[in-house]
Amino acid sequence: MTANPVWSVDPRTGKQRERVAAEATAPDVDRAVRAAHAARGALADAGARAAFLRAAADLVDGAAARVVETADAETALGSARLTGELARTTGQLRAFADVVEEGAYLDVRIDRADPSLTPPRPELRRYKVPLGVVAVYAASNFPLAFSVPGGDTASALAAGCPVVVKAHPDHPATSELCGALLRRAAVASGLPQDVVTVVHGFDAGLELIRHPLVSAAGFTGSIRGGRALFDAAAARPVPIPFHGELGSLNPVVVTPAAAAERAEEIGSGLAASVTLGVGQFCVKPGLVLVPEGADGDLLTAALGKQLGQTGPGVLLDHRMRDAFVAGVRERAALPGVTAPVAPGAAGEHTVGAGHLSVAAARLLEGGPYGVLLEECFGPVTVVVRYSGPDEAAAVLDRLEGNLSATLQLSRAETEGAPGPAAALISQVTRLAGRIVVNGWPTGVAVAPAQHHGGPYPAATSHSTSVGGTAIERWLRPVAYQSVPDALLPPELREANPLGIPRRVTGG
């Protein structure tokens, strides 16, 4: 049987650019997974892993012009945005090399034997081991940082797990290019090239999640696609962890005091956040609670002015463009919903930014208004005008889990004694994984304390896909009881030959 071709498509024209590869068949996926499984032993050497991650970063940086040009041709995200994303991507690779060398991610704990305790405590030594082959499902909106060379891949490799990446169909040429660079880096570091493999095709993604040698999966994408894979992972004879980042509305609450203090500044900042990347960031603010009255009017006027001055943009593919146009049309057709700056189609291949507005009381009616509480991927946000704190709280209570929640507070609310602002933070903490005050959620720093996740459906687990602790997704703890020192893994031996940080209890 002839495999289906994989084409690179220009979203600016909708035309095919080049044939990149062929969709992987079931035997292809099986070979890729088995080769990755066979290569896992080579990743046991922490020094080799760190060297590999740095070599991968160097090769991607060295090919930056070609990578950015290819990614822009497939995504229309622009060279400036993609140059920044490439720097973020190689920075992640190097950061995880540092994590590997530091060693604290192994969470080594030693409890000395103490027969005087009740019950007596034996000698216990605990650390974490890699799960095995990881399946990574690349994201559409980040062809580098959340795709083949991205955070899921980097963190899994850092943990000692080989990776098979299911490329996203929106950027197959970029995926092939980056996959080749990572495989070259592996060989240059003395590792088998099959520690990283790229496959294409919808069916390949299903074969991958079902393969008995795949031990975990990472996903960034839609609720529908992620939930289908999550269910498949759970339905296996041996279920596996599925770390999915799905949909998020990323609510913003503007307090009356903040609106009175800096309405125009907030409105302009909101517009910039909503239109960043043509509204295709997973943390785009999609629902904004704005107080009724003159200050709120001034804020929404500034928002509308800025959005109205934003030129047409190209979405990642025409399927997403059609979904965006249909989504804003459905929302705008609801009684009581207005479109001060109408979003939607701006041309055959482009869309225009805008915002919708609705009274909180109408939104709280439920029924068809529930669609306003769902993510609409693209440059649009829904402004909800509320009459008081109780109405704002009632809207927040309707929301599902989110990646982020943002509060725009006045200076007095941030500097004064805890009060309503503290209650707001408490409320949004229950529904989001990252709380932002007087900033905007777009732009997720790669840092040790970062958390990029949230309650379902923002994510399918409580882990993060960004930052150093993302490595924890691909590890499991093992405790060794009364095992002779010579038989212990080097990381747990008394002499600590690898210099791993450890927590010791007892004499």
MIKOLDO-95609 format. One record per atom (N, C-alpha, C): residue in one letter; z negated, y negated, x negated. Coordinates in steps of 0.02 Angstrom, whole numbers, plus 50000, padded with zeros to 5 digits. Layout:
<nodes>
AZYX
...
</nodes>
This chain:
<nodes>
M500005006049958
M500005000050000
M500004993749956
T500434989049972
T500484982849934
T499934978049955
A499574975449905
A499024970749920
A499314964049941
N498954960549985
N499174954050008
N499124948949951
P499614944449945
P499584939349893
P499054934049908
V498784931149857
V498304925549863
V498654919349837
W498714914349881
W499064908249865
W498584902449857
S498724898249809
S498384891849803
S498754886849847
V498384883049888
V498684878449937
V498454871349924
D498904866749929
D498744859649921
D498524856849989
P497884854949997
P497644852450062
P497934845650080
R498214842150032
R498514835650046
R499174836350083
T499494842150075
T500144843350108
T500154849550151
G499674854150140
G499674860450175
G500164865450147
K500474863850090
K500984868250062
K500694872650006
Q500984878649999
Q500784883149947
Q500974880349879
R500514880849831
R500634878549763
R500904884049718
E500534889549717
E500714895149673
E500364901449697
R500674906949681
R500344913449693
R499874914749636
V499244915849652
V498724916249601
V498534923449585
A498474927549636
A498214934349626
A498404938449688
A498114944249693
A498184948549752
A497494950049780
E497454950749845
E496814952549875
E496584959349850
A495954959849835
A495684966149808
A495644971349864
T495874977349849
T495804982949895
T495124986149885
A494954990849928
A494314994349922
A494244997649854
P494775001149829
P494725003949761
P494634998549707
D494944992849716
D494854987349668
D494124985049665
V493834984149723
V493134982049726
V492684987349695
D492824993549711
D492424999049683
D492444998949607
R493054998049579
R493114997849506
R492734991949477
A492784986149509
A492434980249484
A491684981149484
V491414983849538
V490694984849543
V490454990049493
R490834995449487
R490625000749441
R490654998249368
A491144994149352
A491184991449285
A490604986649272
A490424982649322
A489844978249315
A489204982249307
H489134987449346
H488544991749342
H488474994849273
A489044996849245
A489044999949179
A488854994949125
A488984988449137
A488864983249087
A488154980549089
R487744982749137
R487094979549147
R486644980549087
G486694986149052
G486264987348995
G486364982148939
A486974979748933
A487114974748880
A486764968248893
L486594966848956
L486254960648973
L485494961048963
A485254966748941
A484534967448930
A484284963048873
D484724961348826
D484534957248769
D484524949948790
A483924947048792
A483854940148815
A484224935248770
G484224936548705
G484574932148659
G485314932048672
A485604937948687
A486314938348702
A486474934748767
R486024935348816
R486144931848880
R486154924348870
A485664921748833
A485634914548822
A486254912248784
A486464915948734
A487054914048696
A487674914148740
F487714919048784
F488274919648830
F488304913548877
L487744911648905
L487734906048952
L487944899548917
R487714898648855
R487914892648819
R488654892848799
A488894898748781
A489604899448764
A490044898048825
A489814900448883
A490194899148945
A490224891648959
A489654888248950
A489634881048961
A490114877448914
D490114879548851
D490554876348801
D491284877448818
L491464883448840
L492164884848857
L492384880948918
V491964880448968
V492134876649028
V492204869249010
D491744866648970
D491804859748948
D492444858648908
G492614863548865
G493204862848825
G493854862848865
A493834866048924
A494414866348968
A494344861449026
A493924856349018
A493754851949074
A494364848849107
A494824846249068
A495404842849097
A495804847649141
R495914853649117
R496304858549156
R495914860849217
V495264861949210
V494854864249266
V494844858949321
V494724852649302
V494694847249351
V495374846349385
E495914846549347
E496574845749376
E496724851349426
T496554857449408
T496684863149453
T496264862549516
A495624860949508
A495174860449565
A495384854849612
D495594849249584
D495814843649627
D496444845449666
A496894849049634
A497514851049668
A497374855549727
E496814859349724
E496664864049778
E496164861349829
T495784856249812
T495244853949857
T495314846649877
A495704842749841
A495774835549854
A495124831749848
L494664834349809
L494014831149801
L494024825349752
G494554824749713
G494624819149667
G494344820649599
S494654817749548
S494444819349479
S493754816649462
A493564810849490
A492904808149475
A492354812749501
R492414814749564
R491914819249592
R491894825849554
L492484828549538
L492504835149506
L492284834849433
T492394829249400
T492144828449331
T491384828649331
G491084825249380
G490354825549386
G490104832449403
E490474835949447
E490274842749466
E490324847449406
L490844846549365
L490914850749306
L490324849749259
A490114843449249
A489544842149206
A488914845449234
R488844845049299
R488264848349331
R488284855849320
T488874858749325
T488964865949318
T488794868349248
T489064864949197
T488904867049129
T488184865449111
G487914860149141
G487204858849131
G486764864349159
Q486954867149217
Q486584872749246
Q486604878849200
L487194880349172
L487254886049128
L486794885349068
R486784879449038
R486344878348980
R485614878349000
A485464875749059
A484764875649082
A484494882749092
F484914887149118
F484684894049126
F484634897749060
A485034895749010
A484924898448943
A484234896648917
D484024890448930
D483364888248911
D482824892248947
V482944893449012
V482454897349052
V482374904349022
V482924907449003
V482904914148974
V482494914048910
E482624909248866
E482284909148802
E481544907548809
E481374903348858
E480664901548868
E480264907448894
G480554911448939
G480254917748959
G479744917649014
A479534911849037
A479004911549089
A479244914549155
Y479914914749166
Y480174917549229
Y479984924849238
L479804928249184
L479604935349189
L478914936049221
D478534930649224
D477874930549257
D477434936249231
V477364936649165
V476964941949135
V476224940849149
R475914946049176
R475194945849191
R474864952149164
I474304951249130
I473944956849101
I473224956649125
D472994962149155
D472294962949175
D471994968349129
R471504966349089
R471164971149045
R470754976049087
A470704981949062
A470284986949097
A469554984649099
D469244985849157
D468534984049164
D468194989249210
P467894994349179
P467574999649219
P466944997349255
S466684991449239
S466074989049271
S466204986249341
L466834984849357
L466994982049422
L466964987449476
T466894985349538
T466904989949595
T467474988049642
P467994992249647
P468104998349608
P468294996649536
P468255001449491
P468435000149421
P469164997849416
R469294993349368
R469984990949360
R470294994249299
P470864997449308
P471215000349250
P471604994849213
E471874996449156
E472314991849121
E472964991149160
L473144984849178
L473754983549216
L474164978149180
R474814979449176
R475274974649145
R475884974149191
R476044967949209
R476564966749259
R477064961649234
Y477704963049248
Y478234958149236
Y478804959549285
K479364956049275
K479914956749322
K480534959449287
V480904963549325
V481504966649298
V482104964749342
P482704964749314
P483304963049353
P483454968249406
L483734965949462
L483894970349518
L484504974749504
G485004972149471
G485634975749461
G486224971249477
V486774974149499
V487384970349512
V487264965549570
V487464959249561
V487394954149613
V488094952149637
A488174951949703
A488784949349734
A488684941949749
V489144937849726
V489114930649739
V489714928649781
Y489574925049836
Y490094922749881
Y490174915149870
A490744913249843
A490854906349822
A490904901649882
A490714895349871
A490724890149922
A491394886549924
S491564883949982
S492184880149989
S492124873249959
N491554869949970
N491494862849955
N491274861249884
F491084866249846
F490914865249775
F491284870549734
P491904869149714
P492304874249680
P492044876149611
L491554872449586
L491264874049521
L490514875549527
A490124870749550
A489394871249548
A489104876649593
F489464878549646
F489234883849691
F489764889249698
S490164890149646
S490684895149649
S490664899549587
V491234901349558
V491244906349505
V490764904749448
P490774898749418
P490314897449364
P489664894049386
G489524894149451
G488984890249479
G488294893149473
G487834890249513
G487124891949507
G486944899049523
D487264902049573
D487114909049589
D487314913549531
T487914912449505
T488144916449448
T487704915349387
A487564909049371
A487164907549311
A486464910449315
S486154909849373
S485464912249380
S485444919949379
A485944923149409
A485964930449409
A486064933149338
L486544930049302
L486654932149233
L486034930949191
A485694925349202
A485084923849165
A484544929149177
A484534931749238
A484044936949256
A484224943649225
G484834944349200
G485054950649172
G485474954749220
C485744951549272
C486134954949323
C486884953549315
P487304958649309
P488024957349310
P488234954649378
V488794951149380
V489004947649441
V489724949349458
V489844950749522
V490514951049549
V490574945449600
V491024940749587
V491104934849630
V491684935949678
K491544934849742
K492084934649791
K492304927349795
A492914925949769
A493164919149767
A493284916349836
H493214909749843
H493374906649907
H494124905349911
P494424906549969
P495154905749975
P495394898549967
D494944893649970
D495164886749963
D495304884749891
H495054888649843
H495174886849773
H495254893049729
P495734897249744
P495814903449706
P496034902349633
A496464897349621
A496684896149552
A496104893749509
T495694889349536
T495104887049500
T494634892949486
S494564897349535
S494134903249526
S494384907849471
E495044909049471
E495334913349419
E495244910149350
L495354903649345
L495294900249281
L494574900649255
C494094899049298
C493394899249278
C493164906349263
G493394911149302
G493214918049289
G493454920349221
A494064918349202
A494334920149137
A493934916949081
L493714910749090
L493304907349040
L492634910949031
L492324912949086
L491684916449081
L491764923149047
R492304926649062
R492414933249031
R492554932448956
R492904927148937
R493014925748865
R492344924248831
A491924920548864
A491264918848836
A490844925148826
A490894929848873
A490524936048866
A490734939948804
V491374940648795
V491634944248737
V491434940748672
A491494934048672
A491304930248613
A490564930948596
S490164932648646
S489434933448636
S489244940648625
G489734945048618
G489594952048605
G489434956148667
L489614953548726
L489474957048789
L490124959548819
P490094964648862
P490704966948896
P490954961448944
Q491604960548948
Q491874955448992
Q491714956849065
D491574963149082
D491454964849152
D490754962949177
V490374959349136
V489754956549164
V489904951249216
V490534948649217
V490764944149269
V491464946249290
T491564947149355
T492224948849382
T492344944749445
V492964942849456
V493154939049516
V493624943249559
V493474943649624
V493914947049671
V494094942149727
H494634943649762
H494884939349816
H494964943349880
G494904939849936
G495074942750001
G494484943850046
F494604942850111
F494074943750162
F493804950850161
D494264955750161
D494044962750161
D493654964550098
A493844961350043
A493484962549980
A492754960349987
G492654954850022
G491964952450033
G491544957450072
L491854960650121
L491494965750159
L491364971950118
E491864974050080
E491774979950036
E491214978649986
L491184972649962
L490684970849911
L489974971449939
I489844968649997
I489174968750024
I488954975750043
R489434980250055
R489274987150074
R489234991850015
H489444989749957
H489484994349900
H488784996649879
P488685003149870
P488015005749856
P487735003449789
L488155001149742
L487904998949678
L487774991349675
V487914987849729
V487734980749734
V487004980249756
S486604976549718
S485874976449730
S485624970149764
A486034964849767
A485834958649799
A486454954349807
A486394949149848
A486964944749861
A486734937549869
G487164932949847
G487064925749857
G487664922849893
F487534918449940
F488074915749983
F487954908449997
T488484904449997
T488454897550021
T489044896550068
G488904894750131
G489444893950179
G489194892950249
S489584895250297
S489434893950367
S488904898650394
I488604896550451
I488114900850484
I488444907350507
R489034906750536
R489374912650563
R489524917750507
G489844915350453
G490024919950399
G489414922650364
G488924918350351
G488324920550317
G487924925450357
R487874924250423
R487484928850464
R487814935750467
A488484935950469
A488834942350470
A488694946350407
L488704942950350
L488564946450287
L487824948350282
F487384943950306
F486664945450307
F486524951750347
D486844952250406
D486744958050449
D487024964350415
A487594963550380
A487884969350345
A487434971550288
A487124966850254
A486664968550200
A486054972350226
A485814970250285
A485224973450315
A485394980250345
A486024981250365
A486224987450398
A486414993050350
R486434991550286
R486604996750237
R486085002350238
P486275008450217
P485775013850211
P485185011650168
V485325007950115
V484805004750074
V484914997250080
P484534993750122
P484624986450130
P484504982850064
I484834977050057
I484754973149996
I484584965950014
P484284962349967
P484144955149980
P484794951249986
F484824946850035
F485404942550045
F485144935350048
H485314931549996
H485084924649991
H485654920150012
G485654918050075
G486184914050102
G485974906950117
E486384902150095
E486294895250116
E486814893950170
L486584892450231
L487034892050289
L487104884850312
G487004883550377
G487124876850403
G486504872550403
S486614865950403
S486044861250404
S486254854550432
L485824851750475
L485954845250506
L485664839450465
N485154840950425
N484854836050380
N484654829550415
P484164829850461
P483994824050501
P483704818350459
V483814812250484
V483534806250455
V483134802650509
V482534800350493
V482134796350539
V482034789550509
V482244784350545
V482134777450524
V481574774650568
T481024772650537
T480474769950576
T480634762850598
P480324760450651
P480434753450672
P480274748550616
A479744749750578
A479564745150524
A480094745050470
A480374750850454
A480904751150403
A481534747450427
A481704748350491
A482284744950519
A482184737350518
A481584735150531
A481444728050531
A481474725150460
E481304729250412
E481264727050342
E481934726750307
R482384731850321
R483004732250282
R483544735950321
A483684733550381
A484164736950425
A484854737650393
E485114732250365
E485794732550338
E485834737050277
E485324736950236
E485314741250177
E485314748650198
I484914750350248
I484894757250271
I485554759250301
G485844754850342
G486484756550373
G487034757750322
S487074753550271
S487584754350219
S487454760650178
G486824761950162
G486664768050124
G486824774350162
L486684774150227
L486844779850270
L487594781250270
A487994775950277
A488714776750278
A488964779950214
A488694777750157
A488904780550093
A488724787950087
S488144789750114
S487934796750111
S488354801150157
V488524798550216
V488914802350265
V489624803550241
T489904798850204
T490604799350183
T490684802250113
L490144803450077
L490194806250010
L490554812950013
G491074813649972
G491454819949973
G491784821150039
V491974815850075
V492274816250142
V491824820050189
G491164818950182
G490684821950228
G490614829450222
Q490804832250164
Q490814839550156
Q490254842050111
F489704838350109
F489114840750073
F488664844450122
C488354849850097
C487904853750141
C487284849850160
V487134844350124
V486554840250140
V486754833550170
K487354833050196
K487564826850230
K487104825450289
P486854819250297
P486444817750356
P486864817750420
G486734822650462
G487134823450523
G486814820950586
L486174819150583
L485814816650643
L485324811350619
V485364805350647
V484954799750624
V484594796750683
L483934796750679
L483514793750731
L483384786450715
V483644782050757
V483614774750746
V483254771650806
P482774767150794
P482414764250850
P482864759750893
E482704759650957
E483044754951002
E482844747750984
G483244742951005
G483074735950994
G483534732650943
A483384726250929
A483824722050888
A483884724650817
D483324727050788
D483354729450719
D483784735650714
G483714740150762
G484134746050763
G484864744350774
D484994739250815
D485684736950826
D485984734350761
L485584730650723
L485834728050659
L485994733650611
L485574738750610
L485684744550566
L486334748150585
T486424749550649
T487034753150669
T487654748950660
A487594742350665
A488164737950652
A488364738450579
A487874738550534
A488034739250463
A488334746050448
L488074751150481
L488364757850474
L489094757950496
G489214755150555
G489894755050582
G490374751050539
K490144745450513
K490574741250470
K490784745150408
Q490304748450377
Q490454752250316
Q490914758150331
L490784761650385
L491204767350403
L491914765050420
G491964759350454
G492614756850473
G493034754850413
Q492704753350357
Q493064751350297
Q493224757350252
T493014763250273
T493144769350234
T493844771950251
G494244772950200
G494934775250211
G494964782450233
P495534784650258
P495624791750278
P495494796350219
G495264802350235
G495134807350183
G495444814050200
V495504818150150
V495784824950157
V495214829950153
L495164834250203
L494654839550201
L494904845350159
L494464850150148
L494614855550100
L495204859850121
D495304860750186
D495884864350210
D496034862250281
H496604864250307
H496814862050373
H496414865450429
R496144871350414
R495704874550463
R495074870350474
M494794867950420
M494204863550426
M494384857050460
R494964854350445
R495184848150477
R495234849150552
D495534854650574
D495604855950645
D494924856750679
A494464860250644
A493794861250671
A493424854550677
F493504850150628
F493184843650630
F493454839450689
V494104839250695
V494404835250749
V494184837850817
A494184844450826
A493964847350889
A493224846250901
G492824846650847
G492104845750854
G491904838750875
V492204833650845
V492034826850864
V492304825150934
R492864828050952
R493144826951019
R492664829851072
E492404835851060
E491944838951107
E491314834851115
R491044832451060
R490424828551062
R490534821851096
A491084818551080
A491214811851108
A491354812051182
A491544817851209
A491714818451279
A491094819251324
L490504820251293
L489894821051333
L489694814451366
P489474814751429
P489254808551463
P488684805151424
G488744798651415
G488234794951380
G488324794651305
V488804798351278
V488944798151206
V489504793151194
T489384788451149
T489894783551132
T490114784451060
A490674781551043
A490944781950975
A491084774950950
P490574771350926
P490684764450903
P491224764050849
V491234768950805
V491784769750757
V492014776950765
A492594777850797
A492804784450817
A493044788650758
P492714794350745
P492954798850694
P493504803350723
G493874806650679
G494384811350703
G495004811050660
A495564813250689
A496194813550653
A496434806550634
A496654805950571
A496924799550548
A497654800250526
G497904806250527
G498584807650506
G498694815150508
E499264817250487
E499424824450491
E498964828650447
H498744825750391
H498334829450344
H497654826250331
T497504820750364
T496894817050348
T496444816050409
V495824813950395
V495344812450448
V495034805650434
G494774802550486
G494414796250479
G493674797150491
A493274793250455
A492544793550462
A492314789550523
G491734791250549
G491464787550605
G490774790050624
H490504787250678
H489864789750703
H489864789550779
L489454793950806
L489334794350878
L488634791750892
S488514789550954
S487864786850972
S487654789551040
V487014791151046
V486744793751109
V486014791851115
A485784790851175
A485074789451186
A484664795851179
A484074795351150
A483654801251141
A483514804751207
A483394800751260
A483244803751325
A483814808251349
R484434806151337
R485004810151357
R485044816551315
L484934815851250
L484954821651206
L484434826851226
L483854824451247
L483304829051264
L483424832651330
E483954830851366
E484124834551427
E484344841751411
G484554842851349
G484774849551330
G485464851251358
G485564857551376
G486214859651403
G486774858151355
P487314854951378
P487884853751334
P487724849151276
Y487174845351281
Y486994840751227
Y486734844451166
G486624850951174
G486404854951117
G486904854951059
V487544853751075
V488054853651022
V487934847850973
L487594842650995
L487444837050951
L486924838950898
L486584844450908
L486084846950861
L486374852350816
E487034852950815
E487364857650771
E487764853850718
E487824856750660
E488194853550605
E488924852850623
C489204846950608
C489924845650614
C490164843950544
F490524848350513
F490704847850443
F491254842650434
G491094837050403
G491564831650393
G491214824950397
P491594819350393
P491294812750388
P491084809750456
V490564812550485
V490304810150549
V489554811250551
T489194806750584
T488494807750598
T488354805550669
V487814808150697
V487604806550765
V486984802150761
V487034796150789
V486474791450791
V486114792350858
V485474793750855
V485064794750914
V484584788950920
R484654785050973
R484224779150982
R483594781251021
Y483014780150991
Y482384782351022
Y481954776351040
S481544777251092
S481134771751118
S480454771251087
G480204776651057
G479534776551028
G479414782850989
P478834783350955
P478694789050912
P478674795750950
D478434795751012
D478414802051049
D479114804651062
E479584800251078
E480274802451090
E480594804951026
A480464801450970
A480734803750906
A480454810650888
A479804811550899
A479494818050884
A479774823450929
A479924821950991
A480214826851036
A480904829151013
V481294824450987
V481954826350960
V481864830950899
L481424829150854
L481304833250795
L481074840250814
D480684840750867
D480444847350889
D481014851850913
R481594848950930
R482154852850953
R482564855850895
L482444853550835
L482874855450779
L482684862250750
E483194865650726
E483094871850689
E482974870150616
G482954875250573
G482824874150502
G483374870250468
N483174866450417
N483644862150381
N483514862450306
L484034860750268
L483954860150196
L483544854050177
S483634848650215
S483294842450198
S483104838650261
A482624834150253
A482444829250304
A482264822850268
T482514817250294
T482434810850260
T482054805950305
L481584802350275
L481214797150310
L481354790450277
Q481564785650317
Q481644778750294
Q481024774950319
L480594773050272
L479954769950287
L479934762850259
S479494758750287
S479394751950261
S478934752250200
R478904746650165
R478464746350107
R477734747350127
A477544744450183
A476854745150205
A476694752450222
E477174755950251
E477064762950269
E477004767450208
T477314765450152
T477264769550092
T476664767750048
E476414761650056
E475874759350013
E475194759150048
G475204759350114
G474574758650151
G474214765350160
A473694765150200
A473304771150213
A473724776050254
P473594782650246
P473964787650285
P473904786250360
G474444787050394
G474464785750466
G475054789150497
P475434785550538
P476014788650570
P476524791450521
A476604788150463
A477084790650413
A476884797450387
A476224798350377
A475984804850353
A476094810250407
A476024808350470
A476144813150524
A476884815050527
L477324810150514
L478034811650512
L478204816550456
I477914815350397
I478044819950341
I477804826950358
S477224827350390
S476964833950411
S477444837350459
Q477724833550506
Q478164836550556
Q478814838950524
V479124834950481
V479764837050452
V479674842350399
T479074842850369
T478944848150321
T479014854950354
R478864855350418
R478924861750453
R479654863950464
L480124859150458
L480804860950475
L481304860150418
A481074858450358
A481554857350303
A481264859650237
G481724861050190
G481524863250124
G481434857650073
R481704851750087
R481634845950042
R481534839750084
I481024835950069
I480854829850105
I481024823850061
V481424819250086
V481644813350049
V481354807150083
V481064802750044
V480814796350071
V481184790650037
N481474786350080
N481834780350057
N482384781850006
G482734787250018
G483314789149980
G483794792550027
W484254796450000
W484734800150041
W484794807250015
P484904812050059
P484874819050038
P485464821349996
T486034817950001
T486614819849961
T486474818649888
G486604823649848
G486424823449777
G485804827549767
V485884833849744
V485324838449735
V485224839449660
A484704836449633
A484584836749561
A484444843849538
V484734845749482
V484594852149451
V483974851249408
A483394853349434
A482764852049400
A482274857649416
P481774858749373
P481304864249384
P480944864049451
A480794858049477
A480424857549540
A480874857349601
Q481524857849592
Q481974857249649
Q481924863249695
H482014861949760
H482074867449809
H482674865849854
H483164870249851
H483764869549894
H483784875749938
G483484874949996
G483434880350045
G483044877550104
G482834881850148
G482454879550206
G482394884950257
P482024883650312
P481964888550365
P482644890150395
Y482714896150422
Y483344898250453
Y483524893350509
P484174891550516
P484764894250483
P484974890650420
A484554886150393
A484744883050330
A484824888250276
A484404893350277
A484434898750228
A484164905150259
T484344910750229
T484124917250253
T483514919850215
S483284916150165
S482684917950129
S482314911650111
H481734912250081
H481334906450064
H481414904249991
S481934906649959
S482064904949890
S482504898749885
T482614896549824
T483054890849811
T483684893149775
S484234889749788
S484854891249752
S484994886249697
V484554881249689
V484624876149637
V483964875549599
G484014874649534
G483414873949492
G483224880449458
G482774879949410
G482594885649370
G482314891549408
T481954890349462
T481654895849499
T482164899749541
A482794897549541
A483324901549574
A483394908349542
I483174909149480
I483214915549446
I482784920849480
E482254918749515
E481794923449546
E482124927849599
R482684925549627
R483024929449679
R483274936049654
W483404936649590
W483744942549563
W483274947049523
L482624946349533
L482114950149496
L481634953549544
R481324958849521
R480784962049559
R480214963749512
P479594963349536
P479024964749492
P478894972249484
V478644974149425
V478434980949410
V477764980549373
A477284984649394
A476634984949360
A476574991549323
Y476314991249262
Y476204997149221
Y475454998149214
Q475215003949236
Q474495005449235
Q474335010549182
S473895008649137
S473645013149085
S474205016249044
V474735012449032
V475295014948993
V475165013448919
P475235018348874
P475135016948802
P475575011348777
D475295007448731
D475645001448708
D476345002948682
A476425008448646
A477075010048616
A477605011648669
L477375013448728
L477845015248781
L478005009348828
L477665003848818
L477784998048861
L478434994448842
P478734990848890
P479284986448872
P479044981248821
P479474978948776
P479264974048725
P478914967948755
E479134965848814
E478854959848844
E478114960648861
L477874966948866
L477184968148887
L476734970848832
R477004971948773
R476604974848720
R476064970048696
E475524972848670
E474944968848651
E475124963548599
A475544965348552
A475724960548498
A476174955048523
N476464955748582
N476914950748611
N477464948648561
P477874953548540
P478364952148487
P478884946948507
L478994946048572
L479504941348596
L479224934448610
G478554933748604
G478244927248616
G478294924948688
I478244929548735
I478314927948807
I477664924848832
P477684919248869
P477074916648900
P476774921948946
R476114922348946
R475774927448986
R475094925049010
R474884927749066
R474224926249094
R473794932549085
V473224931749052
V472804937449036
V472124936649071
T471894941949104
T471244942149136
T470814947249102
G470204945549085
G469744950349053
G469734949648978
G469254953048946
G469164952448874
G469654956448834
</nodes>
